[in-house]
Structures are given as C-alpha cells and as structure tokens.
Amino acid sequence: MKRPPFRTWVDATEPKGAAVDRLRSRLAGPEVTALLRELAHVDDRAVQRLRSRLGPRRRRAPAWLLVGIPLATLGIMVATLRTATVGQLDETLTATERTERALTPAVALAFRGSGSATGPFVSPRLHWDVGTLDVEVDPAAGIDLVVDTSEGRARVVGTGFTVTRDALGTTVEVAHGAVAVSCGDGWSGTLRATERHACLPLTASGWLMRVGALRDSGASPEVALEAVTRGLALAPPSDPVAAELLESRVEILLATGRIEEAREAARAYPADGPRASDLAGLVNSGLGVRP
C-alpha cells in the first residue's frame, strides 16, 4: 500500500538524532546559549499571556451600564439642582403655633408669627413682620436667601439662623455658618456660629414698644430711659407717640425716686395729652404719679 504524500513529507523532514547533534555543535557558544535562554524566557511570557487569555474571564459590565450609571448619576444631580432652583414663591407665612415646613427643596423653615415669601427658589426673599423664624439653607444648593424686617436685613448662603422680630426690634442669631447682617441704624457685620445681634427700632412707635418690653423684662432704668430718649428724637412734639414716651419717662423717674427730673419731664408733656392733668398736678404740687 502506498504511503500518503503527507506522511512521506513528515518522515522526510523529521529531525534525526545525528542532524540535531550537528546543529547543536554549530550553535555552541556563550552568545547562542544566552540567546536560547532569552528565547525560553520570551516563551514563558507568551505562555503566561496565553494562560491569562484562556483562564476564567471576569464578567465585564455591558457598555450601556458602564456609560449609563454615570449618566444616571449626573441626571439625578441635574434634576435635584433644577428642582432646587426652578420655581417662584409668592405666599404668606402665618402660624399661631410653631410650624415646620419646606419653603423650597433647599430651604426649610420653622416659624411662629407672620411674614411672606417671594422671589425665585434660587434667591428667596422673606419679609418677616413679627414672631420667630428659624431658617435652614442647604449649603450645597447655592441659594441666595434674604430675610428683611423693618429694622434690618439678614443675607445668607448655606447656613442655619434665627430671626426674631418683637417689641425689642429684630434679633439675628446664627446656629452655624455665617450671616451678613445690615441694620437700618447703620450697623453692619458678619455673624458666625453662636453670635447674635439686635437691630434696633427705626421709628418712634418702635422705640415706644421697646420701652414697654424693657420695663416688663426688668431692664435697668438707665436702659429704659435711653430707649425713651432715642424714641423722642424720632417723634415731633405733636405726635401722640411723643406724649406716651414722655409719660413713660416720668413714670420711670418717679419709680426710682428722681422727683425733680420727673417734674422736668412732666413740663414737656403736651397740654392736650390724656394724662395732662395728672402730670400738671405733679409739677404744681410735687405729688407723685403712680408708675
């Protein structure tokens, strides 16, 4: 039987022992030995690459997932920012009991009193009339929030603070962060955590209310008298508020035994005021007016 041509070619080209020995003798020498070692080393690296290719593969995430996760995250961030910044406020804030609510996605309030909120979400403007207003602003939202009262303004970006407007004026107290405060009487500054400042009244009637609050709280006569003086500086003599402030001055002076100063204050009281006869009696007879 005739051998296949392929088998004949294999037998003819298969290296024989003598041929291999002759080849080795021709390749003998240090340079060739080093070359063979290097070739063996290269082959080892190839084996390692092959093994890594043929070994168990780590399952790669689909391309849509690799791209989709960052895009989804970015979308959420953009949606959050858009929600926090897009919108318009025009509402009244009124509560007889402490009320907590979100004004916008980035601004939370707790308040008891009355006021209003206007402007875009990104820059709300709150006008606070009376009561206590706690404000918390998300520092990451870039919100420019302003609270106005009749006595001053508090401007903040990312913090928590309290605005209290009462008979004493407007008091701003910072819980954390920083608040830029400017008062109508000219004072301005930046308050930081635990700091507070009171913006004083700008009208005679405001000072009259402050005088009453100071007296009710047991403030010293000197503090109350100073408030009377500042209120009188803003009220013309014909203003009924001026008469009430003078009445308060007389009462405070009498309560502290300063009779002559009380008589001097009573002389400035308007003749048509509701307590004119009482104060005239004090001037003429020296009898005290009941505080």
C-alpha positions in Angstrom: 0.0 0.0 0.0 1.4 3.3 -1.0 2.0 5.8 1.9 0.1 9.1 1.8 2.2 12.0 0.5 1.7 13.9 3.8 3.2 11.1 5.8 6.1 10.8 3.4 6.8 14.6 3.8 6.7 14.3 7.6 9.1 11.4 7.7 11.5 13.3 5.3 11.5 16.4 7.4 11.6 14.9 10.9 14.9 15.8 12.5 17.2 12.8 13.1 19.4 12.5 16.1 22.6 13.0 14.1 21.2 16.1 12.4 20.2 17.6 15.7 23.7 16.9 17.2 25.3 18.6 14.2 23.0 21.6 14.7 23.9 21.8 18.4 27.6 21.7 17.6 27.2 24.6 15.1 25.2 26.7 17.7 27.5 26.0 20.6 28.9 29.1 22.4 28.1 31.6 25.1 26.2 34.0 22.9 24.0 31.3 21.5 23.3 29.9 24.9 22.2 33.3 26.2 20.0 33.7 23.2 18.4 30.4 23.8 17.7 31.3 27.4 16.2 34.6 26.3 14.0 32.8 23.8 12.9 30.4 26.6 12.1 33.5 28.7 10.1 35.1 26.0 8.2 31.9 25.5 7.4 31.8 29.2 5.9 35.3 28.9 3.9 34.1 26.0 2.6 31.2 28.0 1.6 33.5 30.7 -0.3 35.7 28.3 -2.0 32.7 26.8 -3.0 31.4 30.2 -4.5 34.7 31.1 -6.4 34.7 27.8 -7.7 31.2 28.3 -8.3 31.4 32.0 -11.7 32.3 33.6 -12.7 35.7 32.4 -14.2 38.3 34.7 -17.6 39.3 33.5 -17.5 42.8 32.1 -20.4 45.0 32.6 -22.3 45.8 29.4 -21.2 49.0 27.7 -24.6 50.6 28.3 -24.3 50.0 32.0 -20.8 51.5 32.2 -22.0 54.6 30.5 -25.5 54.6 31.9 -24.5 54.7 35.6 -22.5 58.0 35.4 -25.2 59.5 33.1 -27.9 58.5 35.5 -26.0 60.0 38.5 -25.4 63.2 36.5 -29.1 63.2 35.6 -30.1 62.9 39.3 -27.8 65.7 40.2 -29.1 68.0 37.4 -32.7 67.1 38.3 -32.0 67.9 42.0 -30.3 71.2 41.2 -33.1 72.1 38.7 -35.8 71.3 41.3 -33.9 73.4 43.9 -33.5 76.4 41.6 -36.6 76.5 39.4 -39.8 77.8 40.9 -41.3 81.0 42.1 -42.5 82.0 45.6 -45.5 84.2 46.4 -47.1 83.2 49.7 -48.0 84.3 53.1 -46.4 82.6 56.2 -48.7 82.7 59.2 -48.8 80.4 62.2 -50.0 80.9 65.8 -48.1 77.7 66.8 -44.6 76.7 65.9 -44.8 75.3 62.3 -42.1 73.4 60.4 -42.2 73.2 56.6 -40.0 73.2 53.5 -40.1 76.5 51.7 -38.2 75.1 48.7 -36.3 71.9 48.2 -33.2 73.7 49.6 -34.8 75.9 52.3 -36.6 74.7 55.4 -38.4 76.9 57.9 -39.8 76.7 61.4 -41.8 79.7 62.5 -44.3 81.2 64.8 -45.7 84.6 63.7 -46.3 86.1 60.3 -44.5 87.2 57.2 -44.3 86.5 53.5 -42.0 84.8 50.9 -41.5 86.0 47.4 -38.9 85.6 44.5 -37.4 82.6 42.7 -36.3 79.4 44.5 -32.7 80.3 43.9 -32.9 83.7 45.6 -35.9 83.7 48.0 -36.9 87.0 49.7 -38.6 86.7 53.1 -40.2 89.7 54.8 -40.8 88.9 58.5 -43.3 91.0 60.3 -43.5 89.5 63.8 -42.5 86.4 65.7 -39.6 83.9 65.4 -38.4 82.5 62.2 -35.8 79.7 62.0 -34.1 79.2 58.6 -32.0 76.3 57.4 -30.4 76.5 53.9 -28.7 73.6 52.1 -25.1 74.8 51.7 -24.6 72.8 48.5 -27.5 74.4 46.7 -26.0 77.9 46.2 -29.1 79.7 47.5 -29.0 83.4 48.0 -31.6 84.0 50.7 -32.5 87.3 52.3 -34.7 88.0 55.3 -36.0 91.5 55.7 -37.6 93.2 58.6 -38.5 96.8 59.3 -35.2 97.1 61.3 -32.7 95.3 59.1 -31.7 92.6 56.7 -30.0 89.1 57.0 -28.4 87.6 53.9 -27.1 84.1 53.9 -25.7 81.4 51.6 -25.8 77.9 53.2 -26.4 78.1 57.0 -28.9 78.0 59.8 -30.0 81.0 61.7 -32.9 82.6 63.6 -34.6 85.9 63.1 -36.8 87.2 65.9 -38.9 90.3 65.5 -40.7 91.5 68.6 -41.1 94.7 70.6 -37.4 94.9 71.2 -36.6 95.1 67.4 -35.0 92.4 65.2 -32.5 89.9 66.6 -30.5 87.6 64.4 -28.8 84.6 65.9 -26.6 82.2 63.9 -26.7 78.4 64.6 -23.9 77.5 62.1 -22.3 79.1 59.1 -22.3 82.9 58.6 -24.9 85.6 58.1 -24.3 89.1 56.7 -26.5 91.4 58.8 -27.2 95.1 58.0 -29.3 97.2 60.3 -31.3 100.3 59.3 -29.5 102.3 62.0 -26.2 101.9 60.1 -24.7 98.8 61.9 -23.5 96.0 59.6 -21.3 92.9 60.1 -21.0 89.2 59.7 -22.3 86.9 62.4 -20.9 83.4 62.9 -22.0 80.4 64.9 -23.4 81.3 68.4 -23.2 85.1 67.7 -26.2 87.4 67.7 -27.0 91.0 67.1 -30.1 93.1 67.6 -31.2 95.7 65.0 -32.9 98.5 67.0 -36.2 100.2 66.0 -36.2 102.9 63.4 -39.4 104.6 64.4 -40.8 106.4 67.5 -43.5 103.8 67.8 -41.0 101.0 67.6 -39.0 102.6 70.4 -42.2 103.0 72.5 -42.8 99.3 72.2 -39.2 98.6 73.1 -39.5 100.8 76.2 -42.6 98.7 77.3 -40.8 95.4 76.6 -37.7 96.6 78.6 -39.7 97.6 81.6 -41.7 94.3 81.5 -38.4 92.3 81.4 -37.0 94.2 84.4 -34.3 96.1 82.5 -32.4 98.8 84.4 -34.0 102.3 84.5 -31.0 103.7 82.6 -31.5 101.3 79.7 -35.2 102.1 79.5 -34.6 105.9 79.7 -32.1 105.6 76.9 -34.8 104.0 74.8 -37.2 106.8 75.7 -34.7 109.4 74.6 -34.0 107.7 71.3 -37.7 107.4 70.6 -38.3 111.1 71.4 -35.6 112.0 68.9 -37.7 110.5 66.2 -41.1 111.9 67.2 -42.3 115.5 66.7 -43.9 117.1 69.8 -47.3 116.9 68.2 -47.1 113.1 67.7 -49.2 111.1 70.2 -46.3 108.7 70.5 -44.1 111.5 71.9 -46.7 112.0 74.7 -46.6 108.3 75.6 -42.8 108.3 75.6 -42.8 111.3 78.0 -45.3 109.6 80.2 -43.0 106.6 80.4 -40.1 108.8 81.2 -42.0 110.4 84.1 -43.1 107.0 85.4 -39.5 105.6 85.3 -38.1 108.6 87.1 -40.7 108.6 89.8 -40.2 104.8 90.3 -36.5 105.5 91.0 -37.1 108.5 93.3 -35.8 111.1 90.9 -38.7 113.5 91.6 -37.2 116.7 90.2 -36.2 115.0 86.9 -39.8 113.6 86.7 -41.2 117.1 87.2 -39.0 118.4 84.4 -40.2 115.7 82.1 -43.8 116.4 83.0 -43.4 120.0 82.0 -42.7 118.9 78.4 -45.9 116.8 78.3 -48.5 118.3 75.8 -51.4 120.1 77.4 -53.9 118.2 75.4 -52.4 114.8 76.3 -54.6 112.1 78.0 -52.7 112.5 81.3 -52.1 116.2 81.2 -54.0 116.9 84.4 -52.1 114.2 86.3 -48.7 115.5 85.2 -49.7 119.1 85.8 -50.5 118.1 89.4 -47.1 116.6 89.7 -45.5 119.8 88.5 -47.6 122.1 90.8 -47.8 120.1 93.9 -45.0 117.6 93.8 -47.3 114.6 94.3 -46.0 111.5 92.6 -47.7 110.0 89.6 -48.3 106.3 90.0 -46.0 104.4 87.6 
